[in-house]
Amino acid sequence: MQPNFYMMKKLLVLAIAALISTNISAQTDTLKDKKKEEEKVEVVRDRLVFDIFHTFWIGEPAHGEFNKFNPGFNVSAMWDFKVPQSKFVSFGLGVGFTFHTQYSNCILMYNKSADISKYYIIPSAVDFKRSKVAYMNCNIPIEIRFRHKCGFKFDLGAHIGIVAGLSQNYKGNNYNGEEGEYLNRKDRNFYNKEKFSAEVFVRTGWKSFGIYYSYQITKVFKDNKGPLMHPMTLGISISLF
């Protein structure tokens, strides 16, 4: 029985066509899977951010000795809204809390009769452990974010909020000169502080780490009711996720 060369030729052509078709299909599926995986890759979105900084007090009184290092922090929990048709730009919005400190050899006190808050220098003969002012804000962080797939990031934004507190903490001998009396007091009675706060900030870095800078536009006290000072900060930023 002679082989049917025509039939064999036909079967060979069909086999080659099937092989080519399978190969093309496999390559297509591989490209699709690769594309899906690339789409799944997402850069750090900074939904929980800690900023640890030093506060420079602009406009603090010329008299007195104010510490060169005043540690503070800012924490922000934000949602990341992606900008349509943009791979790298997004919009951040959430809630935050900011804490500033100020150490010095002065006492910040409220003068009720004059209705003004003032700094008074602690006499050099008085031994004290701490004289600290704490200033706190609850705020809404709003920021425009740029995130590159390589990990570089840049944020430009603002904190708009309310002043949550202003207090003076003193530990040491009585600054009024009464011998033998040790004070450990915290004074929160500062009635002329501004109720609202507003600051602008910049954050830049790589992946979960960065540098943070902020400048508060509003002052701590109302005009003619206290020192015309406001905070400026510089520090590092850490994004947990």
C-alpha positions in Angstrom: 0.0 0.0 0.0 1.6 3.2 -1.2 1.5 6.2 1.3 -0.9 9.0 0.5 1.6 11.8 0.1 -1.1 14.4 -0.4 -2.8 13.5 2.9 0.5 13.4 4.7 1.4 16.8 3.3 -1.9 18.2 4.4 -1.5 16.8 7.9 2.0 18.3 8.2 0.7 21.7 7.2 -2.1 21.5 9.7 0.4 20.4 12.4 2.7 23.3 11.7 -0.2 25.8 11.6 -1.4 24.4 15.0 2.1 24.7 16.5 2.5 28.3 15.3 -1.0 29.2 16.6 -0.3 27.7 20.0 3.1 29.5 20.2 1.4 32.9 19.3 -1.3 32.2 21.9 1.2 31.4 24.6 3.2 34.6 23.8 0.0 36.6 23.9 -0.9 35.1 27.3 2.6 35.8 28.6 2.4 39.5 27.5 -1.1 39.8 29.1 0.2 38.3 32.4 3.2 40.6 32.3 1.0 43.6 31.7 -1.3 42.6 34.6 1.7 42.1 36.9 3.1 45.6 36.0 -0.4 47.1 36.7 -0.4 45.4 40.1 2.9 47.0 41.0 2.1 50.2 43.1 4.5 52.7 44.5 4.4 53.7 48.2 1.3 55.7 48.7 2.1 57.2 52.1 -1.2 56.7 53.9 0.3 56.9 57.4 3.2 59.4 57.7 5.4 60.4 60.7 7.4 63.6 60.5 10.0 64.1 63.2 11.5 67.5 63.3 13.2 70.4 65.1 11.2 73.6 65.5 12.7 77.0 64.8 10.6 79.7 66.5 10.3 82.7 64.2 9.7 86.0 66.2 10.6 84.7 69.6 11.6 87.4 72.1 15.2 88.7 71.8 15.7 88.5 75.6 16.3 85.1 77.1 18.1 82.1 76.1 16.1 79.7 73.8 17.4 76.2 73.1 18.9 75.4 69.7 17.0 72.0 69.6 13.3 71.8 70.1 12.0 68.4 69.1 8.5 67.8 67.8 6.5 65.6 65.5 3.6 65.5 63.0 1.5 62.4 62.2 -0.9 62.3 59.3 -3.4 59.5 58.3 -4.4 60.1 54.7 -6.2 58.6 51.8 -4.5 58.7 48.4 -6.7 59.7 45.5 -5.2 59.0 42.1 -5.4 61.6 39.4 -7.2 60.2 36.3 -4.9 59.4 33.3 -1.8 60.0 35.5 0.6 57.3 36.7 2.6 59.4 39.0 0.4 62.2 40.4 -2.1 61.8 43.2 -4.0 63.9 45.8 -3.7 63.3 49.6 -6.4 64.2 52.1 -6.9 63.1 55.8 -6.4 64.0 59.4 -3.3 65.0 61.4 -1.8 66.1 64.7 1.3 68.4 65.2 3.3 68.8 68.4 5.9 71.6 68.9 8.2 72.3 71.9 10.2 75.3 73.0 12.8 75.1 75.7 14.3 78.2 77.3 15.4 80.0 80.5 12.1 81.9 80.5 8.6 81.5 81.9 5.6 82.2 79.6 2.8 83.6 81.8 -0.5 85.2 81.3 -0.9 88.6 82.9 -4.6 88.9 83.6 -4.7 92.6 84.4 -3.0 93.5 81.2 -4.7 90.7 79.2 -1.4 89.7 77.6 1.0 86.7 77.6 4.7 87.4 78.2 8.0 85.7 78.7 9.8 86.5 81.9 13.5 85.5 82.4 14.1 83.1 85.2 16.7 84.6 87.6 20.2 83.1 87.2 20.3 82.2 90.9 17.2 79.9 90.5 18.0 76.3 89.9 15.5 74.6 87.6 15.3 71.4 85.6 12.9 72.3 82.8 11.0 75.2 81.3 9.1 74.1 78.3 6.3 75.4 76.1 4.2 72.9 74.2 2.1 73.9 71.2 -0.3 71.5 69.6 -2.6 71.5 66.5 -5.2 69.2 65.1 -5.4 69.6 61.4 -6.5 68.5 57.9 -3.5 67.7 55.7 -4.1 68.5 52.0 -1.3 67.7 49.5 -0.5 67.1 45.9 1.8 64.1 45.4 4.3 63.1 42.8 5.4 59.4 42.9 7.8 57.9 40.4 8.1 54.2 39.9 11.8 54.3 40.8 10.8 55.4 44.4 11.4 59.2 44.2 8.6 61.2 45.7 7.7 64.9 46.2 4.8 66.4 48.1 3.5 70.0 48.3 0.7 70.7 50.7 -0.9 72.5 53.7 -2.2 71.8 57.1 -5.4 73.6 58.0 -6.6 73.1 61.6 -7.4 74.3 65.1 -5.1 74.9 68.0 -5.5 72.0 70.3 -3.4 73.4 73.2 -0.7 75.7 74.5 0.9 75.0 77.8 3.9 75.9 80.0 5.6 73.2 82.0 8.1 74.2 84.7 10.2 72.0 87.0 12.6 73.7 89.5 12.9 76.0 92.4 10.5 78.8 92.8 11.3 81.5 90.2 9.7 84.1 92.5 12.7 83.8 94.9 11.0 81.8 97.7 13.7 79.5 99.0 13.0 75.9 99.7 9.9 75.6 97.5 10.2 73.2 94.5 7.7 73.7 91.7 6.3 71.2 89.3 3.5 73.0 87.5 1.8 73.0 84.2 -0.1 76.1 83.1 -2.7 76.0 80.3 -4.3 79.3 81.0 -3.4 81.2 77.8 -6.5 82.9 76.6 -5.1 85.0 73.7 -3.8 82.3 71.5 -5.1 82.0 67.9 -7.9 79.5 67.5 -6.9 78.3 64.0 -3.6 77.4 62.4 -2.4 77.2 58.8 1.0 76.0 57.5 2.5 75.0 54.2 4.9 72.1 53.9 7.2 70.2 51.5 8.2 66.6 51.7 10.6 64.9 49.4 12.5 61.6 49.5 12.8 58.0 48.3 10.2 55.3 49.0 9.4 55.3 52.7 12.0 57.9 53.8 12.2 61.6 53.2 13.0 65.2 54.3 10.2 67.4 55.8 10.0 71.2 55.9 7.1 73.3 57.1 6.3 77.0 57.7 3.3 78.1 59.8 1.7 81.2 58.4 -0.5 82.0 61.4 1.0 83.1 64.7 0.6 81.5 68.1 -0.9 84.6 69.7 -3.2 87.3 68.5 -1.7 90.7 67.6 -0.7 92.7 70.7 -1.7 89.9 73.0 1.5 87.9 73.2 4.9 87.3 71.4 4.4 87.5 67.6 6.0 84.1 67.0 5.2 81.1 64.8 7.0 77.8 64.1 9.1 76.6 61.2 10.3 73.0 61.1 12.9 70.9 59.5 13.2 67.1 59.9 12.8 63.6 58.5 9.8 61.8 57.3 8.8 58.1 57.6 6.0 56.5 55.7 4.7 53.2 57.2 2.5 52.2 54.3 
